Amino acid sequence: MKMHHLLPSAFVVSVVALTPIKLSHDAGLYDSVRATLDRAVADSAFPGAYTIIGTHDRILAQYGAGHLDWSPSPVPTATTLWDMASLTKVIALTSSMMQLVESHKVELDAPVQRYLPSWTGPNKEKVTVRHLLTHSSGLPAWRPLYKEAADAASALALAYATPLDTLPRVRMVYSDIGGILMGEIVRAVSGQRIDQYFTEHVAVPLKLHESMFLPPASLIPRSAPTEIDPWRQRHLRGEVHDENASMLGGVSGHAGLFSSARDLARIAQLYLNHGALDGVRIWKPETIVQFGTVQDSTFSNRALGWETPTGTNSAGHLMKRPAFGHTGFTGTSIWIDPAHDLFIVLLTNRVNPTRANTKITAVRQALADSIVTHTR
């Protein structure tokens, strides 16, 4: 890490990790981003945050606000490790599914039971992989596996046994159970658990040095603490916040990934470079278009794995399709706008010390609106 002496002291750039990297410093953009995040820290929206904004080949601005904890602690940096929560679904799971669909190991309109024959129950034979990816399977949003199960195996068995609430495509219900099952599809067709598949086929080729499940204890000092968890009776740091993911052993398709702003910037640039970065191809260009496109705008705003701007969600009021993005419960978000060659990554630990703090919603929108205003 090196400090760029022509920029404000908090503007830290990584010369090595984001290659090729160019800076196109916009003082107005930087000042706006800094003001938005500093105001959010002062308002106790979160103890700390890091944002990075860029295009396919350059970083426009990045800024670390606040500190990793409410008690004396470091300022967030581009390599701080954050609990991704549901960004796991797009960064690890959807990335993997895109490759498996490309290689014809998974067919989007095949029944889930083709890959998971033990996933049985009324009307489950009607559910396809596409239904899972668009959260239109009929599965419920969630169930407290961590309270019902004694170990990872029994928690997974309960996820398999969870009945449908409705027939597929009756309504869109954002489902963690569906995310768990998609992780199981990755394992069934590749022979690798989602963490192993993602590491080997995405993280290592793309040089994502901070993206991992089950981070080692040596990385705890670089990790942003999350909640003082009522279930585990401790302040979580470097272990997954999501209780069901914890019960599943810390590895699941719906949650469990840790990553950094630097790594998510590389993922975003991979998308904006049509699936290749630094000479390494991860996906075909047409696969990115396929997965980033709304499947049925009369039904929901969901693409395959991703969500899309609605004018009221975390993309703010100004970003439009074909942009796509996602949020994580812990306070993470990413938005990628191919039409305007723009990405926005915002990583926070807004659940520190409690998930009852919901001020992140307005912060995400304000940040996105200020960035779109300054970059158009």
N, C-alpha and C positions, 0 to 999 in steps of 0.2 A: 504494500500500500504506500502511495506517495501523496503528499499534499501539493495541490496545484496552487502556487503562491499568488497567482493573479486573481484567485477567486476567494470568496469569504471563507473563513476558517473551517466552517462546518461542511463545506463542499468538498467531499473526499472522492477521489477517482481511483479506480483500479486499472493500471496500465497493462497488467499481465492477463487478467482473467477475461476481460471482454475484448477480444481481438477479432478483427481489427476495430480499434476504438477511435472515435473522433469526438471532440467536444465542440458543441455549437452553443456556447453560453449565451443565454438570454437573461439579462439582469431582471427584467420585468417578471419573467416566469419564475426564476429562482426566488425573488422577493415575495411573490404571491404564494408560492408553495411554503416557504418558511413561515410567513405570517399565518397561513391557515393551520399548519401543524403546531406552531407555538401557541396559538390561541386554543387549540384543542387540548394541549397539555395543561394549560392554565385553567381550562374548564374541567379538568379531571376526566377527560374522555378516555385517556390511557396514560400510563407512565412514560411510555416511549414509542417511537415510530421511526420507520425509515421508508422514504419514498425514492423511487428512481423512475425517471421519465426519459424516453428515447425514441429513436427511429430504427430502421433496419440496420444502420451502420454507425450510429452515434448516440451518445448520451447527452440529452439536453439539459438536465438538471438532476441533482440528487441531494438529499438532505436528511440528517438524523436529528430528530427532535426529542427533547426530554432525556430520560435515563431508562435503563433496563428495568428498574424497580422504583417504587416510591421511596424506598430508603436509599441512602447514598450508594451509587452504582455507576457503571460506565455509560457514556452516551452511545446509542446504537450506531453501528457502522454497516457498511455494505456486506460484511461477512458475519454479522450477528446471526445466530441460529434462531429461527422462529418456528413455532408449532403451526403447521399449515392448516390443520383441521380439514375442512372440506375442500380446500385447494388440492388435497390428495386426490380427489376424484378426477380432476382435470390434469394435474401435472404428472401424477404417476399412473392412474388408472386409464384415463382417456388416451394418454400418450401410448400406452401399451396396446390398448384396443385398436388404435389407428394402425399400428404395425400388423397386428394379427388379422385385421380386416383386409389390409393391403395384400398380405401373403395368402389370403383365402383360407386361413385356418379358422376364421370366424365369419359367418354370414349374418348380416344385420337382421335379415328377415327369417332366419331360422328360429325354431322354438328353443327356448332356453333349455328345455329338457334334452335336446340333442347333445348338449355339452355337460349338463348336470342331470343325468337320468334319475337320480334319487330325489330331485326336487319335485315332489308330487303333492297333489291335493286338488280340490275342486277348482276347475277352470285354469289351472296352472299350465296345462298343455297349450293354451291359447296365447301365452305370453312369449314374445320374441325378444331377441337381444336389443332390437331398436326400442322396444317398449321400456326396457330397463334404462337405456341411455337417455331417454327423453322423460323419464319419471312418469310414465303413463301406464305402468304395468298393472295397476290395481293393488299394489302392495301398500301397507300403511307406511307412514312417515318414519316410524321409530318404535322400538319397544325396549324396555330396560333389561337387556340381556345380562348386564352386570349384576342386577339384583336377583335374577331368576336362575343363573347358572353358577356352578361351583368351579368351573375351569374353562379353558379355551375350547375344548372339544364339545362340551355341553352347550356353550354359548353358540358355537357354530351350528350345532344340531337344532337349536331353537330358531336360529335365523332361517334355516332350511324349512322348518316346520311352520313358520308364520303363515297363516292363511291370507289369501287376497281379501281386501275389503270390498272391491268391486271387480267387474270385468275389466280387461284392458281397454284403454282409451275412453273410459267414462269421464275421467278427470285427471288433471295433472296434480300429483302429490309428490313433492320432493322427498325421496325415500333413502335413508341410510341403509335399510335392509337391501334395497336394490343394489347399492354400492358394494355391500358385502358379497352379494351373489356375483356381481361382475368380476370382483377379485377372484372368486372361485372359478369363473370361466377362464380367466387368464391361467390359473394354475392347471385346470383340466386340459387345456389345449397345448400349453407350452411345457408342462412338467415342472414349472418353476413358480414358487410363491411370488406374489406381486412385488415384494421388496427385491427379490433376486432378479426377477425379469426386468424391472425398471432399472436397477443398477447396471446390469450387463448390457442392455440394449439401448438405453437412453442416457443415463447419468455418466457412465464411463466414456462412451464415445463423444459426448457433448462437453466433457470436462466440467461437470457439475460437482464441485468439490465439497459443497455443504449440503447436498441433497441426499437424505438417507432416512430410513426407518431405524428405530432403536439406536440413537446416537450414543457413542461411548461416553463414559463418565468424564473423560479428559476434555470434552467439549462443553461441559456444564458451565464453566466460567464465561463462555461466549453465547450462552443461551438466554433468551428472554423469559423470565418466570411468568407463568400464567396464573391460575386461580389458587386461592387457598381452598382446597377441595374438601367439601363436606363428607364425601364418601371415603376418601383415602386419609383424611385427617392430617393433611400436610400441604405446604406450599409447593406446587409442582414446578419443577425446573428441569428441562432436558428429558422429561417423560411425557407421553402423550396425554393431553387434557381429556379427550373424549373417553368417557367411561367404558363404552362398549368396545372401542378399539383396545383399551387397556386390558379388558377381560379376554379379548381375542389374542393376547400376547404382544400387543403393541404394533401389530401389522395387520392391516385390513385395506380393502379397496375404498372404504369410505373415509378413513382418517388414519393418521399415524405418521405421515411424512413430515420431516423437518427440512427447512431449506433457508436460503438467504436471499437478500435483494439482488446480489450479484448473480446468483444462479437463475433467479426468475427473469432477470433481464436477458440472460442468454436464451432461455426458453422463448421469451417474447420475440427476440431477434430471429430465432429459428423459424417461428411462424411468419414473420415479416419478410424473411428471405426464402419463402416458399418451401421450407422443409430441409434446407441445408445451411450449415454454418461452419466456417473455417475448413471447408473442404470435406465435411462429413455430412452425408445425407441420412436423415432420420425418417422422413416421410416424403412421399410424392406430393407435388403441388396440388393435384386434384383431390388428394385425401384431406388436405387442410380445408379446401373449399367445401367438401362434402360434410365434414364434421362441424364446420363453423356456420352452416346454413340452417336457419329455422326449418324444422321439419313440417310443421303445419301451423301457419300463423293464425288460423281460425280457432286453434285449440289451445296453444300456449306459445310462450316466447322461447321455448327450449330448442337448441340445436342438439347435436349428438354429444352428450357430456356437458357441453357449455350452455350458459344462458346468454341472452342477447339484450340490448338496451330496450327499455320500455318507456323511458322518460321519467320514471319514478323510482327505479332501482339504483344500485350502487354505481352505475355508469353515469349518473347525473342526468341533467335535463337536456343536454345538448348533443351528446354522442348518439349516433344512429347506426342501424345495421348497414353494412355487414360486420360491424364490430361484434366481438364476443368476449365473454369474461366470466368471472366466478368470484365468490366470496368464501371465507372460512369463518366459522363461529368464533374463533379466538381473536379475530380482528384483522384478518388478512384479505387481500383482494388483488386481482389482476384484470386489466382490460387491454385488449389488443384491437386496434382499428386499422385494418389493411388499407381501406380506402384513403386514409389520411396519413399512412405510414407513421403510426404513433402507438406507443404502449405506455401504460401507467401501472406501476406496481406500488402498492401501499401495504406495509407490514407493520402491525401493531400488536400489543398484548392487552387489548381492551378488557379482557376478563380478569385482569389483575387489579384488585384482589377478588372481585366477584363478577360473575356473569350477569348480574342484575344491571350492570352499567350498559346502557344501549345508545350512548351518545355517538358511537361510531357511525351510525347510519347517516346522520347529517354531515359528518366530517367527510365521509367518502364522496358524497354528492358535491359538497363545496369544493373539494380538491379537484374532482373530475371537471367540474364546470370551469374552474379557474384555468386549468391546463388547456382544455379545449379552446377557451377564449384566447389564450396567449399564443397558441400554436396554429391558428387558422388565419 
